[in-house]
Each structure stands twice: as C-alpha cells, then as structure tokens.
C-alpha cells in the first residue's frame, strides 16, 4: 500500500479532515508523505502552513517537472500539492486533453518512488467523474461516510464505484457516530 485515495459521495463527511490527519500521523511516524489536494473545494492546505508561491496542482499536471509543484510543510516529513484551481477548470482540462489522464498517471508514478505514502483528497464522487480517475491510480480507496446518511444503498453504491474505478482495495470510515447511544464502544 503506497497510494491512498480518500473519497466520499457527499461533502461534509470528514474526507479532507481524514486525509490531513492520516498524512500528519504517518509523517509523525517518520514516513515521507505527499498529500495531493485534488478536491474542487480545496481546503486540505488550510490544515498546514503551505508556501502558496510555489505552483500547485495545475502545474503538477500540466508542466514537465512535477517536483516544482510540491510544497514542504516545515518541520515535517510531509509535502503538499495544493489545489490552485478553485473554479474546477483543471478537471475539465483533464477530460478534454487527449493526454490529460496519461499526465495524471505519469505524475503520480514519478512520485511513488520518492514517498512512503501518497494521499489524494479527491472531489466527491458523482459530482465529477475525475474522482474515479484518481481512484484508479490508488492502491487503496478509503470512502468516508457520515452515520446520518449511511444506508445499504450507500454501501452498494460504494461497491459499484469500486468496480468502476478498478481500485485494488477498499475501506470505509464511518464518521459522526453518536457514542452516547452505545453502552460499549471504542
């Protein structure tokens, strides 16, 4: 397991918080971690001090040297490719360019050897099909669900998405559980 895609079907479930916390935790353990903020509502970089004078996700996918778009978090084993595309135009570019998806695959494959973990904060599934493209290049896809909205149909939908994306392994994180309702919990 080296590349993880963190996904959800509905905003506000804790996807970005999970990506930030997981990245920080792995970095605290001494692993070299790269966080990629690919969400069209970019907030991952708000969790860390990021040098936004360095090029972001747009350069990561459109320019030749992907290393020029990586910001180092001070005093951490953690780097971030922040989203510099709040209008979501980059996702359209990926779909319209004949080599858009190829560039994405090449950019990620170039970085795999430099990091112990790459964590991709994807856009919500269903909103943009590019989440499926990002998930295709991940070793593990982690879906974040809120307990208020979790149901059998949601789990079946995740199974369908997993098949469509071709991801190798899938996990679910259930957030928002009211622990006071349960006598025994962890």
N, C-alpha and C positions, 0 to 999 in steps of 0.2 A: 504494500500500500504506500503510495507516494503522492498521488494527486487526488484531492478530495473536492467534490462539487457540493456546495451547500445550497439546497433548493427548497422552494415551497410553492404552493399554488395560490396563496393569499398573503398579502402584506400584513405586517404587524404580528407575525407569529414568533419572531425572535431569530430569524435566519442570520441576519447580519451580526447580531449580538453573539450568536453561537460561533460564527466564523472568526470574529475578533477574539473571543475568549479562548477558543481552541488554538488559534495561532499564537496567542500570548503564552498560553500554558506550555505548548510544545517548545517555544523559544526559551521559556524559563527552565525547561529540562535540558537545554543546551543544543537543541536541534536547530538547524538552519531552516527557516520557514519563509515562504513567499506567499503573501496574501494578494489576490487579484480581485479588485472591486469591479465586477462586470455588471452590476445592477444599474438600471436606468435611473433609479433614485439613489444616487451614491451617498452613503453615509459611513461606510467602513473606515475611510481615512479620518473621520471625526474622532475615532477612538484613540488615535495615536498622533504624535507630532510628526507631520509629514512635510517635507520640503516640496511645496507645490510649484516651485520654479522649475523643477525637473519635469520633463514631459511625462504624460500619463498614458492611459490605456489606448488612446488614439495612436500615439507614436509606437506603442507596443505592437500594434497590429499593422500599421502602415509603413513603418520605416524598417530598415535593414537590421540595425543593431538594437535588439530588444533590451540590452543592458542599460541603454540610455534612458529608459522609461521607469527605472526602478529606484524608489526612494528608500533609504535606510532609516529605520527607527533608531534614534540614539540609545546607546547602552543596551541594545537587544540583539538577539540573533534573528531579527525579524526585518523583512523588507516588504514594501507595499508597491503595487502598481495601482495608483489611484484612478478613479474614473474622472476623466476630464470631458465627459460627453453627457451633460445633464439633459440635452434635448433628445437623446436616443438616436442620433443620426449615424453613429458608428454601427449600430445593429443593422440599419438599412444598408450601409456600405458593405457589411459582411455578406448580406444576402444578395446584393446586386453585383458585386465584383466577382468575376469568374474564379479568381483565386482567393477570395475572402476567407473561406473556410480552411483552405490549404494554409494560408498565412497564420491562422489561429493555431492549427495543429503544429506547424513548424515552430512558432514562437514558444509554445508550451514544451515541445520536445527539446528545444535548445536549453531550456531552463531546468529540466528534470535532473540533469547531472550536477547542477550547482546547488541544489537544495535537498534537504531531507524530506520536506513536505511542501507541497503547493496546495493552497486552499483557495478555491474560486467561489466568491459570493455571486451567485447567478441572479438574473432577473427572475421574477415569478414565472412559473410555468403556466402556459396558457395565454399569458399576456404577450409574450414574444417567443417565437419558436427557437430563438438562439440559445435559450436555456438548454434545450435538447442537444444542440451542437456542442455547447460547453461540457455537458454531462458525458457526451460520447468520448471525450478525451480524458475523463477521470477514471481512476482505478476504483474509487468508491463514491457513491452518491448518498448523501445524507439528506433526508427530507424532514423539514421541521413542520410540525402540525400543532395547532393550539387545541387544547382539550375541549374548548367550547364548540369548535367546528368539526372535530374529528368524528367520523362515522364510517360505516362499512363501505359506502360509495367512495369516500375519500381514499381509503386504503386500496380499493380496486383500481381507482384512477392512478394511484402511485404505481401499482403493478403494471398497468398499461404504459405509463410513461417510461418505466424502467425497461420494458421490452422495446419501445420505440427508440430510446436513446442508445440501447446496446451496452449500457453500463455493466461492468463485471460484477459489482457487488452493491447492495443497497441496505441502508439502515434508516430507521425512523426515530426522531427525537420528538417526544410529546411534551409540550410546554403548557404552562398555565393550569396545572393540576392543583385543585384546592385540597391541600393536605389535611386540613381540619376535618374533612369528611371521612377520613380513613383512620382507623384505630392504629394500624401498623403500617409504617411506610419508611422509606429510606431517603 
